């Protein structure tokens, strides 16, 4: 388990590179809410946008998740707990006024970066209008 990366995965790195090239600045592997012991892959604090790039295996992708053959009970339950925790995190952030964006690791990086850029810029424009 120690060898499994929780940050700086290739999909995260590609998306971060695209966003940075577009002039967007963000926090990496940061807690959106200080009292919540969960970190988002990218956090845009002023716009209150939290981005998660979920691995297909660890977060139970409906397209690519394949149950393990060895110790399947333990690992299937682990993935189920991860999915429940993801939904709980989404709910808590939403209640605190945050917008949560979730992408699968297999989604094209360019499409993810486009969506993130669109949402962050729209939220910034809305925040400036008040």
N, C-alpha and C positions, 0 to 999 in steps of 0.2 A: 504494500500500500504506500510505502514511502516514496516510491518511484513515480507515483501518479501525480501529474502536475495539476495544481489547483488554479494556477494563473500562468500567463505568458504562453498559452497554447498557440499553435500555428493559426487557427481561425481567429483568435483574439488579436494576435499580432498583425495579421493582414488587415483586419477592420480598423484597428488603431492607426495603422500607417495611412490608410485612406482618409480617415477623419482628420488626422493631423495635417495632411497635405491640403485639406479643405479649410484649414484655419481654425478648426474646433479644438478646444482644450478641455481636458477632463481629468478626473482622478482615476487611477487604476487600482483595482482590488480594494476598494474603499467601502466603508459602511455608510449607506445613505442616512440611516438613523443611528446616532451614537449609542443608544441603549439597546439596539437590536444586534445580536451577535451573528450577523450574516453580512457577507460582502457581495457587492455587485461587481461585475467585471469592469464596467465603466460607469462613472458617476458624473453627471453634469449638475452640480449643486444649485447654481442660480435658477436653472430651468426646471429643477426637480425631476430629472429623468434618470432612471436607473436601467442600465442595459446588462442583460445576462446572455451569454453565449453558451448554451447547454450542450454537453457532449451527448451523443446519441445513446451510448450504453448507460452512462451514469444517471441520465434523466429520463430514460424510457421512451425514446423516440418511437412513435407509432409506425414509422416506415422502416427503421433500421435496427431496432432493439431485438436481439436474439438472446433468449434465456440461456444462461450458462449450463454446461453439461455436468460439471463437477460442483458439488456443494450448492446445487441450484436453489434449495430452500433459503439458505442464508442470503445469497446474492439477489435473488428475486425480491425478498423482503427489504433488503437494503435499497434497491432501486425504488420500490414502492414508498419507502420512508422519504427518499429524496424528492419524489414527486409531490408527496403531501407537504413537505417542508417548502417546496417551491410555491405551491398554492397559498400556503400560510404567509410566506414572505410577500407575495403579490398583494394579498389582502391587507396586510399591515401597512405596506407602503402606500397603497391606494387610500387607506383611511387617513394617512398623514399628508395627503395631497400630492404624492409622487405619481409619475407615470412610469409604468414598467414596460420595457420592451424585451421580449425574449426571442432569441433566434437559435436554430439548431446549427451545430457545427458543419453540417453538410450544405447549408444554404450558401449561395454565392456571396462572397464578401462584398462585392460591388453593390448588390441589391440591399444588403444589410446596411452598408454605409449610407446609401441613398435614403433609406427610411429613417435612419438615426438623424442624419443631417436635416431632413425635412421637419421632423418632429421637434428637434432641439431649436431650430431657427424659429419655428412657429411659436413655441412656448416662450422663447426669449422676446419675440415681438409682442406677444400677449402680455408679458410681464412689464414691458416698457410702456405699454399703453395705459397703465393704471396711474 
